[in-house]
Amino acid sequence: MHTNEKYNYSELTSKIIGCAMEVHKHLGNGFQEVVYQRALAVEFGLPLEYKGNSIGSRRVDFFVEEKVMVEIKAIIQLEDVHLAQAINYLEAYKMEVGLLINFGSKSLEFKRVMNKESNPSSNQTNQSSDN
């Protein structure tokens, strides 16, 4: 996966996306979110645990190297509300960079999100297919 040096933690986010592509390649779509979360934890080589403080009844799925927040979904299509949720989590946890990854569509979807408070002009969106 190509890294883009103008984005902070570009190399790390590329590795995370690569892990997500590997999980999607093996599992495909159709499972519940928790299945992808567990598989991604294995692919990351991480113990399955949640870090950080709870926001209401939700927690962010992963903090990777305490630099990148990863929020996963297993839905047919990402919508603006999911992107807004990921950005809100970034702000609440005072993180700069996050990934919103959707395992529920036929092809893996991901969006790279930036905390607008730390970089006002760069909410970057990407999509990828592992086919």
C-alpha positions in Angstrom: 0.0 0.0 0.0 1.3 3.4 -0.9 2.0 5.9 1.9 1.3 9.6 1.6 3.8 11.6 3.6 1.6 14.7 3.8 -0.7 12.8 6.3 0.5 12.2 9.8 1.1 8.5 10.6 0.6 7.6 6.9 2.9 4.5 7.2 1.0 3.3 10.3 -2.5 3.9 8.7 -1.3 2.0 5.6 -0.3 -1.0 7.7 -3.7 -0.9 9.5 -5.5 -0.8 6.2 -3.4 -3.7 4.9 -4.4 -5.8 8.0 -8.0 -4.9 7.4 -7.7 -6.0 3.8 -6.3 -9.3 4.9 -9.2 -9.9 7.3 -11.7 -9.0 4.6 -10.0 -11.2 2.1 -10.3 -14.2 4.4 -13.7 -13.5 6.0 -15.6 -11.5 3.3 -18.7 -9.7 4.4 -21.7 -10.9 6.4 -20.4 -11.3 9.9 -21.2 -9.2 13.0 -18.8 -6.4 13.8 -17.3 -8.2 16.8 -16.0 -11.0 14.6 -14.1 -8.5 12.5 -12.8 -6.8 15.6 -11.4 -10.1 17.0 -9.9 -11.0 13.6 -8.3 -7.6 13.3 -6.9 -7.9 16.8 -5.2 -11.1 15.7 -4.0 -9.6 12.5 -2.6 -6.6 14.5 -0.9 -9.0 16.8 -2.7 -7.2 19.7 -4.4 -8.6 22.7 -8.2 -8.0 22.4 -8.8 -5.2 24.9 -10.3 -1.8 24.8 -8.2 1.2 25.8 -9.3 4.7 26.7 -12.3 6.1 28.5 -15.9 5.2 27.7 -18.0 7.7 25.8 -21.5 6.9 26.9 -22.0 3.2 26.3 -19.5 3.0 23.4 -15.8 2.7 23.1 -13.5 3.1 20.2 -12.6 -0.3 18.8 -8.8 0.2 18.8 -6.0 2.7 19.5 -3.0 1.5 17.5 0.4 2.5 19.0 -1.7 5.3 20.8 -1.4 7.3 17.6 -4.3 6.1 15.4 -7.9 5.5 16.4 -9.6 2.6 14.5 -13.4 2.4 14.4 -14.8 -0.6 12.6 -18.3 -1.3 11.2 -19.9 -4.3 9.5 -22.7 -2.6 7.6 -23.8 -2.6 3.9 -22.7 1.0 3.3 -21.0 3.7 5.3 -23.0 6.9 5.7 -22.2 10.4 6.8 -23.4 9.7 10.4 -20.6 7.0 10.7 -18.0 9.5 9.5 -19.3 12.1 12.0 -19.1 9.5 14.8 -15.5 8.7 14.0 -14.6 12.4 13.9 -16.4 13.0 17.2 -14.4 10.1 18.8 -11.1 11.7 17.5 -12.1 15.0 19.2 -13.3 13.3 22.4 -10.1 11.2 22.8 -7.9 14.1 21.6 -6.5 12.0 18.8 -5.2 13.5 15.5 -5.7 10.6 13.0 -8.3 7.9 12.7 -9.6 5.2 10.4 -13.2 4.2 9.8 -13.2 0.7 8.3 -16.3 -1.1 7.0 -16.2 -4.9 6.6 -19.9 -5.2 5.7 -19.7 -4.3 2.0 -18.5 -6.7 -0.7 -15.3 -4.7 -1.0 -13.5 -3.4 2.1 -14.3 0.3 2.6 -12.1 2.7 4.7 -12.0 6.4 5.4 -9.1 8.2 6.9 -10.3 10.9 9.2 -8.5 13.8 10.8 -9.4 15.8 13.9 -10.5 19.1 12.5 -9.2 20.8 15.7 -5.7 19.7 15.0 -5.8 20.2 11.2 -8.9 22.2 10.1 -8.7 21.7 6.4 -8.0 18.0 6.0 -10.8 15.5 6.6 -9.4 13.0 4.1 -11.6 10.3 2.6 -10.4 7.2 0.8 -12.0 4.0 -0.4 -10.4 0.8 -1.5 -11.3 -2.6 -2.9 -9.5 -5.8 -2.2 -10.8 -7.5 -5.3 
